[in-house]
Amino acid sequence: MQACVKAADATKALEVLRKMEGMGLEPKEYGKLMCSAISACAKAGDASGALELLNRKEAMGLKGDQGITGLVLSACVKAGDGTKSLEMFSKMEGMGLPPGEITVKTTMTMKSAIHTCAKGGDSRALEMLNSMEAMGIKPDQGTVNQVIHGCAKAADVTKALEVLNRMEGMGLKPDEIAINSAINACAKAGDASRALELLDRREVMGFKSDHGTMGLVLSSCAKAADATKALEVLRKMEGMGLEPNDINVRSINRVLNECAKATCTKTADVSSALELLNRMEAMGLNPDLAAMNSVIDMLAKVGDSSRCSASWRGPACNPTRPR
């Protein structure tokens, strides 16, 4: 068995264990062999085998200790299995260990499980964070930031903000990474309103916004097809003395294109799009042809021939022309 553990050969370890089942070993001795087999599974990343052995051990009346449950969790992390990792968090929470008795190794394994889930945009990372807190383990800045990053990958603005707003209660101060991850969640979800709120929050906290941050907010405006909010961002950039870079300009062009795709028919929406286009030109930025055509299409839809003609930089505009 020890050779199987050393070689991280979970298959052979389980095979040895099955052969020894009928040898009449005392439960405690058999339990030790099961722990060795679990160790082999952990090294091999065999989450199913490790969890099955733990359940069998418990069914025999042999309680799993912190070390064994930690090994099973390690197997789950190595396998990238969020479902089984969360199951292990529940088991560990049910053990009722006092916070002072939870080892550094166990805590590190828990953090690894959270990081693995968060990287994949798995919402179970937040459930694991909640479980850690319920066990009295204080999460660190990196772990919490990673959970917010996971929420961003899943475009879950509500959960990203939930974690961000809980940080102070955890004894942590939201940093630039945490807030930018929450803004990224807004960008992916097309939540321009909350992206701008977070931008204001950054400024209140003394963080200087750069092209990357403003680009995320502009992306949220593009996904929301919100020219009004994009115009607000552009004005903020002017106030900061931050000239939009090429990526920012492409995002603004995308806002105008998305507005046209969204079939904006409200005069107020069209006016905002036109104002955004004019603001770009006043700042010396170069709207692309598609963006200019998008604004003209919107003007045509609301029958505004005068502004349509004024906006056209090419052949005469006819709002009623066949398309």
N, C-alpha and C positions, 0 to 999 in steps of 0.2 A: 504493500500500500504506500509506504513512504517513497518508494521509487516512482510511483505514479504521480504522487504529489510533487516531487522534485521535477519531474518531466512535464508537469502541468497537463497530464493526460487524464482528462475527466472520464473519457469512455472506459479506459482500462480500470480506473479507480472504482467506477460503478460496477464493473464486471467482477472485480475482486470482492466487493461488498456483497453482491448477489450470491457468490459462491460460498461466502461465510455465513449466510443467513441461517442455514440449517445445521450449523456446527454446535448449537447449544451454548453459545456464548452468553455470559451474564449481560443484562441490558446495559450496564454501565460500560462494559468493555466494548460491546457492539456500538454504543453511543460514541465512544472515542474513535472507532473506525469511521463512523458516519461523519464526524468532524473532520477527519483527514480527507475523506472524499469530498466534503464541501470545500475544503481548502484547494483541492485539485480543480474543482469547478470554478472557483473564484479566479484562479490563475489562468484558466482557459477561457474565461468569460462565458461559461455555460450557466446562464441565469435560470433556465428551466430546471436543470439538474440540481442546482444548489437549493432552489426554493422547494423542490419536491422532497429533497433529503431533510430539509429543516422541518417541513410539515410532518414527515414520517417520524422524525425524532420526537416532535411534540406529541404525536399520536401515541407514542410508546410511553408517554409520561415523563420524558426527559426534556426539561425546559431548556430553551436556547438562551445562552448568555449573550452579553454584549459583544464579545469577540466573535462568536459564530454568526450572529445576525449582521455584524459588520462585514464579515466575509461574504455572506450572501448578497448584501447590498453592493459590495465590490464587483461581484459577478454580474449583477444587473447593470452597473455603470459601464463595465467593460463591454457588455453586450449592447449598450445603448437602449436598454428596455425601460422606458419611462413608466409603463404600467406596473411592472414588477418592482421597480425602484420605489414607487409610491406605496405599494403594498408593504414593502419593508419598512418604510417610514411609519406606517400605521402600526406595524408589529412592535417597532421600537418604542413608539409613543405609548402603546399598551403595556409595555414592561414597567412603566412608572419609575424609571431611574431618576434619582435626584440629579439636578444639573451638575453638581460637584463631582458626581461619579462617572459622568460621561467623558470618555477619554478624548484626547486630542486626535487620535487616529480615527475614532468614530466620527468626530465632528468634521474632519477633513474629507472623509468618505461621503458624508452627507452633502457637503459643499460641492464635491465633484459630481454627485448625482444631479444637483440643481443646475450646475454649469452645463452638463451634458444635455439636459432637457431644454434649457434656455437657448442654447445654440441652435437647436432644431425648431425653435418657435413653439415649443410644447407648453401648453398652459399648466401642465402638472408641476412645472417648476414653482409656480406660485403656491400650489397646494403643499409642496414640500417645504417651502419657506414658512408657511403657516404652521406646519407640523413642528419644524425646528423651534419656532417661538413657543409653541405649546409645551415643548419639552424643557423650556427655560434656557435654550441656547441662543445667545445673542449673535445675530447674523453680522457679518462684516460688510464694509462698503462695497468691496468687489462682488460679493455674492448678490447683494441687493441690486447693484447696477446690472448684473448679468440677467436677473429676473426681468428688469424693465426692458433690457435689450431683447429678451425672449418675447415679451409682450409686443414690442415693436415689430419683430419679425412676423408675428401673427396678426399685425395690424389691429391690435386690441387696445384702443386708446383708453377705454374705461379702466382696464386692469393696470395699464402702465401708470395712469394717474393715481390709482388707488395705492400702488406701491410707493410712488414718489411722495404722496402726501402722508404716508405712514412712516417715512424715514426718521423724522424728528422724534417720533414716539419710540423708535428703536435706539435712540441715542446717536443717530447719524445725521449729518448735514448733507442735503442734496447738493451734489457737485455738478460741474459742467457736463460730465459724461451722462449722468442720470437724466438731466433736463434735456440734453440733446437726443437721448434715446427716446424720451417721451415725445419730443417734437417729430422724430422719425416715425413713431407710431401714427401720429397725426398725418404725416405726409403719405404714408402707405394707405391710410383709411380715407384720405381726402377730407379731413376735418380741419378746414382752414381757420375756423373761429378759435378752436382750442389751441391750434399751433401759434396763433398770434397772442393768445393769453399767456402761453408759456414763454414766448419771446419777451413779452413785457416783464414776466416774472424773472427771467434771466437778467434783464437790465436792472431791476430792483435789487437783485442779489449782487450786482457789481460785475457781472460777467460781460465781457466785450464780445459782441457778435461779429462773426467773420463771414466770408463768402459761403462757406459750407453750411453754416446755420441758416443764413438767409435763403440759401438754395433749397433747404428742406422745407422752409415755410412756403416758398414759392411753389414747390412741388405739391404741397397740400392744396394750394389755390388752383393749380392746374387740374388736379384730380377732381376738385369740387366744381370746376368751371366757374370760378368766382373772380371776375375781373375787379370788382370793388375791393376785395381783400388784397389782391395782387398790387393794386394801385397804392393801398395803404403801406404795403411792404416796401414798395419802390420809394415812397416818400420817407419812410423810416431810414432807408439806405442813404438817401440824399442828406437827411439830417445828421447822420453819422459820418458823412464824408466818405462813404464806402461806395466806390464806383462799381456797378455790376460787372462781373467778369463774363466771359463767353458762355459759361455754363448757366449763369443766372439769366443771361439774355435768351438762351434757348428755352429756359423754363417759362419766361414771360411770353415768348412766342407761343409756347404750348398752351398757356392759359387762354390766349385768344383763339387758338385752333379748337380747344376743347369747348369754349363758349359757343362756337359756331356749330359744333357737333351736337351740343346739348339743345339745339334749336331754340335759342333764346329769343323770345318774342316780346318780352317786356321792354318798353322804351328805356326804363331806368337801367336795365342790364346792358342794353346796347350802348347807352351813353357812357357807362363805365368802361366798356371795352374800347370805345373810341377815345375816351380820355386817357386810357392806359397807353394806347398807340401813340397819341400825341405827346404824352409825357416821355415816352421812350425817345421819340425824335428830338424833343427839346433837350434831353440829356445827352444827345449825341450818340445814342444807341441805334443799332440797325435792325429794325424789325424785318423778318424775312418775308418773301412774297406771299407765302401761305398765310401768314398772320394778317397781312394787309388784306388779302382776299377774304379772309374770315370775317374781318370787321365789315367789309363791303357787303358780304352775304347777309350779315345780321341787319345792316341798315336797309338792305333791299327787302328783307322779310317784314320790316315794320313800315315799309313804304316811304322811307325818308330819302327821297331822291336828291334833295339839296346837299345834305351832308354826305351822301353816297358819292356824288360827283366831286365834292371837295376833298374826299379821302382818297380818291383814285389817282394814282401817279402814272397811269397809262392811258389807253384808249377810253373814249367817253363811256360813262357808266349808265346803264339802263336797268333800273331796278326790276322792270317787268320782263326783261329778256328771257327767252327760254333757257332752261338750265340742262 
